[in-house]
Amino acid sequence: MRKIIVLFFALCAVFSACRKDLSSSSWDAHEITPLIHSSMSIEDLMGSDLAQKNNDNSVSVVYKQLMYSANTDSMLRFRDTTFTYGASLSTLILTDDSVVHPITLGSIARGQGFLGAIILASQGNMVSFPALNNISSSNIAIDGGAFFETMDVQSGFMDITIRNGLKVDITTLDFLLSNQVGLSTIVSGSFPPIPAGTSQLMSFVLDGKTINSKMLGKITTLNTAASPGTVLVDTNNAVTTVIKIRDLKPKTATAFFPDQDVFNETQGIMLGTGGKMMLSDMTVKEGTVNVEFFSSINDTIFFSYKIPSASIGGVPFQIDTFVPPAPIGEKVSLIYSYPFKGYHLNMRGFGIENQLNVDLNQNGHLDADTVNTIVQQLVGKIKSKNQMVTLALGDTFYVNAGLHGIVPSYVLGYVADQTMKVGPSTVGMSVFDKYQSGSLKMEDLNVSLEVKNGFGVKLKVDAQNISGHNSKTGKTVVLTNAETSAPIMLDKALDPFVNGDITYSTKLISLNKSNSNIKDFMEIFPNQLNYQMTAQLNPDLPSIPYQTVLATPPNFVYSATGLEATMNVEIPLSLMADSLLLADTMDFSLAKSDQSERLNSAKFTLITENGFPFSTNISIYMLDASMQKMDSLFVNGLVAAGTVAQEGGEWKVTEKTMSTIVFEVPAGKIENLFNTKKLLVLADFNTAQPKTDFAKIYSDYAIDFKLSGDFDFKVKLK
């Protein structure tokens, strides 16, 4: 109908185009202009997307209305995962280190008065040594500055080894080690006898000690046995002290720390989906990995976050970054987000290759493999080699990492015990949106409800309510049909990995006059389709062992496919119309010309030759910007129906009928035309055959138009 009315309003172009460019004072001008000569078929009137030619050359309206479409997002909703790990530097260690200091016989002798002078004078001679008692050494400066500056020790050990390089046995040796500043004692102890040429080791616990790099060692008491005869005197022979600090875990230390992992944590994380799903594989369509870092450590932390279970092209997901040193007494925080699109997730947990014997998915089984579970790993390192830094066990590093907004494009596994609830919902049916009032009887119609399952999962669909509603008349008809009233069972689709393409499982329910009230449903001209349904996945299917899921996953889901419900409508145009009123609006804009000319009035003549079996009364109204009527352009212009007669039991148009519509646009309406923003077109249809019979519409039916205009101008010289 819109295309017919567009022809009526070619006058819009005429009003703008029929201006004169004349140089005279003022006069009236009169012009008669042919405007349009055209012919339109049923395809032109309805649009080729709706009109379909049948074998007998008659025409049907073919319309498809998608009621509902659900994809992976509707079925699989993954909760965001969070891998939270907080750690202090509880594993922080310092490199083991040693300080070696010899005390020679000569240095001992120099502190022993007369006896010492005899020893020094006997250098190189064979003499017999008497027992030596109460010998002590001077302070021995021990410098650990190449190792550390200071440390408060939480735990650790100091090993002191005494090597007896003298020719006599040491019977008593008391040793003291203290910090040079303040002379606070670090360790002290008495060694057991140390025969000549042997060593003796004593270990001291350093827990709770404070140690500085500048230390003083001292042998407070040294007693020896007499020599077993004469021995060669060599003043270079020594008692050697070896001090080794090992297994140190400092509370706080300013030191050269070795490169080390300060934490290394691996966890299996379950991706919660709800229901009793057991998923073994998934490909991600959308999602991110979000990582938050918080650190109070006064050193750079090199951070690695890995998801070995996630990969693209065989390359696992891994983030390698760092957190800069925190100022003393403060902390730093960083937040990163990384795209996760396209990653394939192996959701089988740690995998049998790791030989784990734990219940990863908490299903009562000790699993070497599992489902719904990915593996995540956090590794934090310090790399302070060749740098003196201050670190403390109380310094902390906190990580919040996880998957956010995960939408799969593909999943594999077992999907069960899940119900999708749909509606109540409404979709528009545009094919009837021009209907206003009156009746149109349809001789027959073919309607089907098509339900397609693109999931690799069996479905039970329960269509609880399907109804048509006309919002203009308030009429509603609930569809009644035995098949739609019962649950609709759908087999699972076929995986493209099996036959190269997804093959939908389809259920087609035919709705006709015999098995439903579809004719009543359609004859109210519904512009809204209401529905409510539920879809149950793998209905009444017993649970299966997870080992079976891993060996032969029974279900798959692709995001590009899903559940679809469509109403297919085919209405053969065999009609009986009685005061069928259709309405349409169209945009309208007419620019004013300048004052050099003025359109006084216009008269239009429309001549039609109608080859359709229905008459039409057409009225056109001018609407303002608020959609209110301002005036009519013309009212009840009659286009008579074509001449009809019965041929072979069918009513057909045998001859076109000519009609003439003349309408004037006087001066009073010209101004309204310039203010018009939309046109309202009302068309009232009545079929020409008897009201008890139907008439088909054939593809060769057409209506011819001839439109001319008679324009009266006032032309004025500028």
C-alpha positions in Angstrom: 0.0 0.0 0.0 2.9 2.4 0.8 4.1 2.2 -2.8 0.7 3.1 -4.2 0.4 6.2 -2.0 3.9 7.3 -2.8 2.7 7.8 -6.4 -0.1 10.1 -5.1 2.5 12.4 -3.6 4.8 13.0 -6.4 3.2 16.4 -6.0 5.8 17.1 -3.3 8.4 17.3 -6.0 6.0 19.3 -8.3 5.5 22.0 -5.6 9.2 22.5 -5.4 10.0 22.2 -9.1 7.3 24.2 -10.9 8.6 27.6 -10.0 9.0 30.3 -12.7 12.0 32.5 -13.3 10.2 35.4 -14.8 11.0 39.2 -14.9 7.7 41.0 -14.7 5.6 42.8 -12.1 2.9 40.4 -11.1 0.4 38.1 -12.8 -1.4 34.7 -12.5 0.1 31.7 -14.2 -1.8 28.5 -15.0 -0.1 25.1 -15.9 -1.4 21.6 -16.4 1.3 19.0 -16.0 1.2 15.2 -16.5 3.0 13.7 -13.5 2.9 9.9 -13.3 2.1 7.0 -15.6 2.8 3.7 -13.9 1.7 0.1 -13.3 2.1 -2.0 -10.2 1.7 -5.7 -9.6 1.1 -7.6 -6.4 4.8 -8.0 -5.9 5.2 -4.2 -6.1 2.4 -3.7 -3.6 3.5 -6.3 -1.1 7.3 -6.6 -1.7 9.0 -9.5 -3.3 10.3 -10.7 0.1 6.7 -11.6 1.1 5.0 -12.5 -2.2 5.6 -16.0 -3.5 4.2 -17.3 -6.9 2.5 -20.7 -6.8 2.3 -23.3 -9.6 -1.2 -22.0 -10.7 0.2 -18.5 -10.9 -1.6 -17.5 -7.7 0.2 -15.7 -5.0 0.9 -16.5 -1.3 2.2 -14.5 1.5 5.2 -16.2 3.0 6.5 -15.0 6.4 8.9 -16.3 8.9 8.9 -15.1 12.5 11.8 -16.0 14.9 10.2 -16.5 18.3 13.2 -17.5 20.4 16.9 -18.1 19.9 19.3 -19.2 22.7 23.0 -19.8 22.4 25.8 -20.9 24.8 25.4 -17.8 26.9 21.9 -18.9 27.9 23.0 -22.4 28.9 26.5 -22.0 30.3 27.3 -19.2 32.7 30.6 -19.4 34.5 31.3 -17.8 37.8 34.4 -15.7 37.9 37.3 -17.5 39.4 39.6 -16.0 42.0 43.1 -17.3 42.8 44.0 -15.4 46.0 47.4 -15.9 47.4 49.0 -13.9 50.1 52.6 -14.5 51.2 55.2 -13.0 53.4 58.9 -13.6 52.8 58.7 -16.7 55.1 60.7 -18.7 52.7 63.4 -16.1 52.3 66.9 -17.5 52.7 70.4 -16.1 52.7 73.3 -17.8 51.0 75.5 -20.0 53.2 78.9 -18.3 53.8 82.1 -19.0 55.7 84.9 -16.9 57.3 88.3 -18.6 57.9 90.8 -17.3 60.4 94.1 -19.0 61.5 95.8 -18.4 64.8 99.5 -19.4 64.4 101.7 -20.9 67.0 103.9 -17.8 66.7 101.0 -15.5 67.5 100.1 -17.7 70.5 103.7 -17.7 71.7 104.0 -14.0 71.5 101.4 -13.6 74.2 102.9 -16.2 76.6 105.9 -14.3 78.2 109.1 -16.4 79.0 107.6 -19.6 77.7 106.6 -18.0 74.5 110.0 -16.6 74.0 111.5 -20.1 74.3 109.0 -21.4 71.7 109.9 -18.5 69.3 113.7 -19.2 69.8 113.2 -22.9 69.1 111.9 -22.3 65.6 113.2 -25.1 63.4 114.5 -27.2 66.2 113.4 -30.5 67.7 112.2 -29.8 71.3 110.0 -31.4 73.8 106.8 -29.3 74.6 105.5 -29.1 78.1 101.7 -28.8 78.6 100.4 -25.3 78.0 97.6 -23.9 80.1 95.4 -20.8 80.2 96.5 -19.6 76.8 94.2 -16.9 75.3 94.2 -15.1 72.0 93.7 -11.5 71.3 90.5 -10.3 69.6 90.2 -11.8 66.1 88.5 -9.3 63.6 86.0 -11.3 61.5 84.4 -9.4 58.5 81.3 -10.7 56.8 80.7 -7.5 54.9 81.0 -9.4 51.6 78.0 -11.3 52.6 75.7 -9.1 54.7 75.6 -5.9 56.7 73.2 -6.8 59.5 70.5 -9.3 60.2 68.0 -10.3 62.8 67.8 -14.0 62.6 64.6 -16.0 62.8 66.3 -19.3 62.4 69.6 -20.6 61.3 72.9 -22.1 62.5 76.5 -21.1 63.0 79.0 -23.9 62.6 82.4 -23.3 64.2 85.1 -25.7 63.2 88.5 -25.8 65.0 91.3 -27.3 63.0 94.3 -28.3 65.3 97.4 -27.8 63.2 99.8 -27.9 66.2 102.0 -30.8 67.1 100.3 -31.3 70.4 96.7 -32.2 71.4 94.3 -29.5 72.5 92.7 -30.5 75.7 90.6 -27.4 76.3 89.3 -24.7 74.0 86.8 -22.1 74.9 85.6 -19.8 72.1 83.6 -16.5 72.1 82.1 -14.7 69.1 80.5 -11.2 69.6 79.4 -8.2 67.6 82.2 -5.6 67.3 79.7 -2.8 68.1 78.4 -3.2 71.6 80.3 -6.5 72.1 77.0 -8.4 72.4 77.6 -12.1 72.4 76.6 -14.1 69.4 77.8 -17.6 70.4 80.2 -19.1 73.0 81.1 -22.6 73.8 83.7 -25.1 75.0 85.1 -27.6 72.5 85.9 -31.2 73.4 89.6 -32.3 73.1 91.1 -31.9 69.6 94.0 -34.3 68.9 96.9 -32.9 66.9 96.1 -32.8 63.1 92.3 -33.2 63.6 89.3 -30.9 63.6 86.3 -30.5 65.8 82.9 -29.0 64.8 80.3 -27.4 67.0 77.0 -26.0 65.8 75.2 -23.1 67.5 71.6 -22.1 67.1 71.2 -18.5 66.0 67.4 -18.2 66.5 66.6 -14.7 67.8 70.2 -13.4 67.4 71.2 -10.1 65.9 74.4 -10.3 63.8 76.5 -7.6 62.3 79.0 -8.0 59.6 81.8 -6.7 61.9 82.5 -9.5 64.5 85.2 -10.3 67.0 86.3 -13.9 67.7 88.4 -14.8 70.7 89.9 -18.0 72.2 89.4 -17.3 75.9 91.0 -20.5 77.1 93.4 -22.9 75.3 95.1 -25.8 77.1 97.3 -28.4 75.4 98.9 -31.7 76.4 102.7 -32.1 76.6 104.3 -33.4 73.4 104.9 -37.1 73.3 108.6 -36.6 72.9 110.5 -34.1 70.8 108.7 -32.4 67.9 109.8 -29.9 65.3 108.9 -26.4 66.2 107.2 -24.5 63.4 105.7 -21.2 64.4 103.6 -21.2 61.3 101.5 -24.1 62.5 98.1 -22.8 63.4 94.8 -23.4 65.1 92.4 -22.4 62.3 88.8 -21.3 63.1 86.2 -21.7 60.3 82.9 -19.9 60.9 80.0 -20.9 58.7 76.6 -19.3 58.8 74.0 -21.6 57.2 70.2 -22.2 56.7 69.5 -18.6 57.6 66.0 -17.2 57.6 66.3 -13.6 58.6 63.5 -11.7 60.2 65.1 -8.7 58.7 68.4 -8.4 56.9 70.4 -6.0 54.9 72.3 -8.4 52.7 73.2 -9.7 49.3 70.2 -12.1 48.8 70.6 -14.9 46.3 68.1 -15.2 43.4 65.2 -17.3 44.8 61.5 -18.1 44.6 59.8 -16.3 47.5 56.6 -18.2 46.7 55.6 -20.9 44.2 52.0 -22.0 44.5 50.0 -24.3 42.2 46.3 -24.9 42.6 43.5 -26.6 40.8 40.6 -24.2 40.3 37.0 -25.4 39.6 35.1 -23.4 37.0 31.6 -23.4 38.5 28.7 -23.7 36.1 25.8 -24.8 38.2 23.9 -28.0 37.6 25.7 -31.4 37.2 27.9 -30.5 34.3 31.2 -32.3 33.8 33.3 -30.4 31.3 36.5 -31.7 29.9 37.4 -29.0 27.3 36.4 -25.5 26.5 37.4 -22.8 24.0 36.9 -19.2 25.2 34.9 -16.7 23.1 35.1 -13.8 25.5 36.8 -13.1 28.8 39.8 -11.6 30.6 42.4 -12.6 33.1 42.5 -10.0 35.8 45.5 -9.8 38.2 45.9 -7.5 41.2 49.3 -7.1 42.9 50.0 -5.7 46.4 53.5 -5.6 47.7 55.3 -4.1 50.8 58.6 -5.7 49.8 61.5 -3.3 49.4 62.8 -5.1 46.3 61.5 -5.9 42.8 59.3 -8.9 42.7 59.4 -10.7 39.3 56.0 -12.3 38.9 54.8 -15.1 36.8 51.2 -16.2 36.6 50.6 -19.3 34.5 47.5 -21.3 33.4 49.1 -24.4 32.0 45.6 -25.7 31.2 45.0 -22.8 28.8 46.8 -22.5 25.5 46.6 -21.1 22.0 48.4 -23.1 19.3 50.0 -25.2 22.0 51.5 -22.2 23.8 50.2 -22.0 27.4 48.9 -18.7 28.9 51.6 -17.0 30.9 52.0 -13.5 32.3 55.6 -12.3 33.2 55.8 -9.0 34.8 57.3 -7.3 37.9 56.2 -5.2 40.8 58.6 -2.4 41.7 60.1 -2.0 45.2 57.8 -0.6 47.8 59.0 2.4 49.8 59.9 1.6 53.4 56.7 1.3 55.5 54.5 1.5 52.5 53.1 -0.7 49.7 52.6 -0.6 46.0 49.6 -1.9 44.1 49.1 -2.7 40.4 46.1 -4.0 38.4 46.3 -5.6 35.0 43.8 -7.1 32.7 44.7 -9.5 29.9 42.5 -10.7 27.0 41.7 -14.4 27.1 39.8 -14.7 23.9 40.6 -17.8 21.8 42.3 -19.9 24.5 41.5 -23.6 24.7 41.0 -24.8 28.3 41.9 -28.4 29.3 39.6 -28.8 32.2 40.9 -32.1 33.3 42.8 -30.8 36.3 46.5 -31.5 36.9 46.4 -34.6 34.6 47.6 -38.1 35.2 51.1 -37.1 34.0 51.5 -35.5 37.4 50.5 -38.7 39.2 48.4 -36.9 41.8 46.3 -38.9 44.2 43.9 -36.2 45.5 40.2 -35.5 45.3 40.5 -32.4 43.1 36.8 -32.0 42.4 35.7 -33.2 45.8 33.4 -35.8 44.4 34.5 -38.6 46.7 37.0 -40.1 44.3 40.8 -39.9 44.6 41.5 -38.6 41.1 44.5 -38.8 39.0 42.4 -36.7 36.6 39.2 -34.8 36.9 36.7 -32.4 35.2 35.6 -28.8 35.4 39.1 -27.9 36.8 41.9 -25.9 35.4 45.4 -25.4 36.9 46.9 -22.1 37.9 50.4 -21.3 39.1 51.9 -18.3 40.9 55.6 -17.9 41.1 57.3 -14.9 42.7 61.1 -14.3 42.5 63.6 -11.8 43.8 66.7 -11.2 41.8 68.9 -9.2 44.1 72.3 -10.7 43.2 75.1 -8.1 43.6 72.7 -5.7 45.3 72.7 -5.0 49.0 69.0 -4.7 49.9 66.9 -4.7 53.1 64.2 -7.4 53.3 62.1 -8.7 56.1 60.0 -11.8 56.7 57.1 -9.4 57.6 57.1 -7.9 54.1 54.2 -9.3 52.2 53.1 -10.0 48.6 49.4 -10.4 47.8 48.0 -11.6 44.5 44.4 -11.7 43.3 44.2 -13.5 40.0 41.4 -15.1 38.1 39.1 -15.5 35.0 36.4 -12.9 34.5 33.4 -12.7 32.2 34.1 -16.1 30.6 31.8 -16.9 27.7 32.7 -20.2 25.8 32.6 -20.6 22.1 32.8 -24.4 22.5 32.6 -26.9 25.4 33.0 -30.6 25.5 31.9 -33.0 28.2 28.6 -33.9 29.9 25.7 -31.4 30.3 22.8 -32.5 32.5 20.2 -31.4 35.1 19.9 -27.9 33.8 16.7 -26.2 32.7 16.5 -22.9 30.7 13.4 -20.9 31.5 12.2 -18.6 28.7 9.6 -15.9 29.0 7.0 -14.8 29.3 8.3 -13.0 26.2 6.8 -11.0 23.3 8.1 -10.5 19.7 6.5 -8.3 17.1 4.9 -9.6 13.9 5.4 -6.9 11.4 3.4 -8.5 8.6 0.2 -7.4 10.2 1.3 -4.0 11.7 -0.8 -1.9 9.2 -4.1 -3.5 10.2 -6.7 -1.2 11.8 -10.1 -2.8 11.7 -12.5 -4.9 9.6 -12.2 -8.5 8.6 -10.2 -10.6 6.1 -11.2 -14.2 5.8 -8.5 -16.6 4.6 -9.6 -19.7 2.6 -6.6 -21.7 3.8 -3.2 -21.2 5.4 -0.1 -23.3 6.1 1.7 -22.6 9.4 4.4 -24.6 11.1 6.2 -24.3 14.4 9.9 -25.2 13.8 12.1 -26.1 16.8 15.8 -26.6 16.0 18.4 -27.9 18.4 22.0 -27.0 17.6 23.4 -28.2 20.9 25.1 -31.5 21.2 22.7 -32.3 24.0 19.2 -33.9 24.1 16.5 -31.3 24.8 12.9 -31.5 26.2 11.1 -28.3 25.2 7.8 -27.5 26.9 5.9 -24.7 25.1 3.7 -23.6 28.0 1.9 -20.8 26.2 1.8 -19.5 22.6 -0.7 -16.7 21.8 -1.3 -14.1 19.3 -2.4 -10.6 20.3 -3.6 -7.6 18.3 -2.7 -4.5 20.4 -5.0 -2.2 18.3 -8.2 -4.3 18.8 -7.2 -5.9 22.1 -8.0 -9.4 20.7 -5.9 -12.4 21.9 -6.1 -16.0 20.7 -4.2 -18.8 22.5 -2.9 -21.4 20.1 -4.4 -24.9 20.7 -2.7 -27.9 19.3 -2.0 -31.4 20.7 1.6 -31.5 19.7 2.5 -28.0 21.1 0.7 -28.9 24.3 2.9 -31.9 25.0 6.7 -31.8 25.6 8.7 -31.6 22.4 11.6 -34.1 22.4 14.7 -33.2 20.4 17.8 -35.4 19.8 21.2 -33.8 20.1 22.8 -32.2 17.1 25.7 -33.9 15.3 29.2 -32.5 16.0 31.1 -31.1 13.0 34.1 -33.1 14.1 32.0 -36.1 13.1 30.6 -35.1 9.7 32.2 -31.8 8.9 29.3 -29.5 9.8 26.8 -29.1 12.6 23.6 -30.9 11.8 20.6 -29.5 13.7 18.1 -31.8 15.2 14.7 -30.4 14.0 11.1 -30.9 15.0 8.5 -29.5 12.6 4.9 -29.2 13.9 2.3 -28.5 11.2 -0.6 -26.3 12.2 -3.7 -26.3 10.0 -7.4 -25.9 10.2 -7.9 -29.6 11.1 -5.5 -29.9 14.0 -5.5 -26.4 15.6 -7.2 -23.1 15.8 -4.5 -21.4 13.7 -7.0 -19.9 11.3 -8.7 -18.0 14.2 -5.2 -17.2 15.5 -4.2 -15.5 12.2 -7.5 -13.8 11.4 -7.2 -11.4 14.4 -4.1 -10.0 12.6 -1.7 -10.5 15.5 1.0 -7.9 15.7 2.5 -9.5 18.8 3.5 -13.1 19.4 3.6 -14.1 23.1 5.3 -17.3 24.3 6.7 -19.0 27.4 8.7 -22.2 27.4 11.3 -24.3 29.3 14.1 -26.3 27.8 15.6 -29.2 29.9 19.0 -30.5 29.0 19.5 -34.3 28.8 16.1 -34.9 30.4 15.7 -38.0 32.6 19.3 -39.1 31.8 21.1 -40.8 34.7 24.5 -39.4 35.8 27.5 -41.0 34.2 31.0 -41.6 35.7 33.5 -38.8 35.1 35.9 -41.4 33.7 33.4 -42.0 30.9 33.1 -38.3 30.2 36.9 -38.0 29.9 37.2 -41.1 27.6 34.2 -40.3 25.3 32.6 -36.9 26.0 29.0 -37.3 25.1 28.0 -33.6 24.7 29.2 -30.5 22.9 28.0 -26.9 22.7 29.0 -24.2 20.2 28.2 -20.6 20.7 27.3 -20.1 17.1 24.4 -22.6 17.4 21.7 -23.2 19.9 18.0 -23.6 20.4 15.7 -21.8 17.9 11.9 -21.7 17.7 10.4 -20.2 14.5 6.8 -19.8 13.3 6.6 -20.3 9.5 3.5 -18.8 7.9 2.2 -19.3 4.3 -1.1 -17.7 3.5 -2.4 -18.3 -0.1 -4.0 -15.0 -1.2 -7.5 -16.4 -1.5 -9.4 -13.7 0.3 -12.7 -12.4 1.4 -12.3 -8.8 2.7 -15.1 -6.8 4.4 -14.2 -3.2 5.3 -10.6 -4.2 5.9 -9.0 -0.9 7.1 -5.3 -0.6 6.8 -3.3 2.4 8.0 0.2 3.6 7.3 2.2 6.8 8.0 5.0 8.2 5.9 7.5 11.0 6.4 6.6 14.2 4.5 8.5 17.4 4.0 7.7 20.3 1.5 10.1 23.3 1.3 8.6 26.7 0.8 9.7 28.7 -2.2 10.8 32.3 -1.9 8.3 35.2 -2.3 9.0 35.6 -6.1 6.1 33.2 -6.7 3.2 31.7 -4.7 1.2 28.6 -5.4 -2.5 29.7 -5.1 -4.0 26.2 -5.5 -3.7 22.9 -7.2 -6.1 20.2 -8.6 -5.0 16.6 -9.1 -6.6 14.0 -11.3 -5.8 10.3 -10.6 -7.1 7.8 -13.2 -6.7 4.2 -12.2 -7.4 1.0 -14.1 -7.7 -1.6 -11.4 -7.0 -5.3 -12.2 -7.4 -6.5 -8.6 -10.6 -8.1 -7.3 -11.1 -5.5 -4.5 -12.2 -1.9 -4.3 -10.4 0.6 -2.1 -11.5 3.8 -0.4 -8.5 5.9 0.3 -8.2 8.9 2.7 -5.1 10.9 3.3 -4.5 13.2 6.3 -1.8 15.7 7.1 -0.1 15.3 10.5 2.0 17.7 12.5 5.2 17.0 14.4 3.2 15.6 17.4 1.3 13.2 15.1 -1.9 15.2 15.4 -4.3 15.6 12.4 -4.2 19.1 10.9 -6.3 18.6 7.8 -7.3 16.1 5.2 -5.7 16.0 1.7 -8.7 14.1 0.4 -11.3 11.6 1.9 -12.9 8.5 0.5 -11.4 8.5 -2.9 -12.8 5.4 -4.5 -10.8 3.0 -6.6 -13.3 0.5 -8.0 -12.6 -3.2 -8.1 -11.8 -5.0 -11.4 -14.6 -6.9 -13.1 -14.8 -10.4 -11.7 -16.5 -13.6 -13.0 -16.3 -17.3 -12.2 -14.0 -19.4 -14.4 -13.7 -23.0 -13.6 -15.2 -22.5 -10.2 -12.8 -19.7 -9.3 -13.5 -16.0 -9.1 -11.1 -14.1 -11.5 -10.7 -10.6 -12.7 -11.8 -10.6 -16.4 -11.4 -6.9 -17.1 -9.8 -3.9 -15.4 -12.1 -1.2 -14.1 -11.3 2.5 -14.6 -11.9 5.0 -11.8 -11.2 8.7 -11.6 -10.4 10.6 -8.4 -10.2 14.4 -8.5 -9.0 16.3 -5.5 -8.2 19.9 -5.0 -5.6 21.5 -2.7 -7.1 25.0 -2.2 -5.1 28.0 -0.9 -6.1 27.2 2.7 -4.5 23.8 2.6 -1.3 24.9 0.9 0.0 26.4 4.1 -0.8 23.2 6.0 1.1 21.2 3.5 4.2 23.2 4.3 3.7 22.4 8.0 3.1 18.7 7.5 5.6 16.3 8.9 3.9 13.0 8.2 1.0 11.7 6.1 -1.6 9.3 7.5 -3.0 7.0 4.8 -6.2 5.0 5.5 -7.3 2.3 2.9 -10.5 0.5 3.2 -10.7 -2.7 1.2 -13.7 -4.8 0.0 -13.5 -7.8 -2.3 -15.8 -7.7 -5.4 -17.0 -11.3 -5.4 -19.9 -12.5 -3.2 -19.2 -12.3 0.5 -19.6 -16.1 0.8 -16.8 -16.8 -1.7 -13.1 -16.4 -1.9 -11.0 -14.9 -4.6 -7.4 -15.7 -5.4 -4.8 -13.1 -6.2 -2.7 -13.9 -9.2 0.7 -12.7 -10.1 -0.4 -11.0 -13.4 -2.9 -8.8 -11.6 -1.9 -5.1 -11.8 -3.2 -1.6 -11.3 -2.3 1.2 -13.7 -2.0 4.9 -12.6 -2.1 8.2 -14.5 -1.7 11.3 -12.3 -1.9 14.9 -13.6 -1.8 18.2 -11.9 -3.4 21.6 -12.6 -1.4 24.4 -10.8 -2.3 28.0 -10.3 0.6 30.3 -9.5 0.8 34.0 -8.5 4.1 35.2 -10.0 5.5 38.5 -8.7 8.5 40.5 -9.9 11.1 41.1 -7.2 
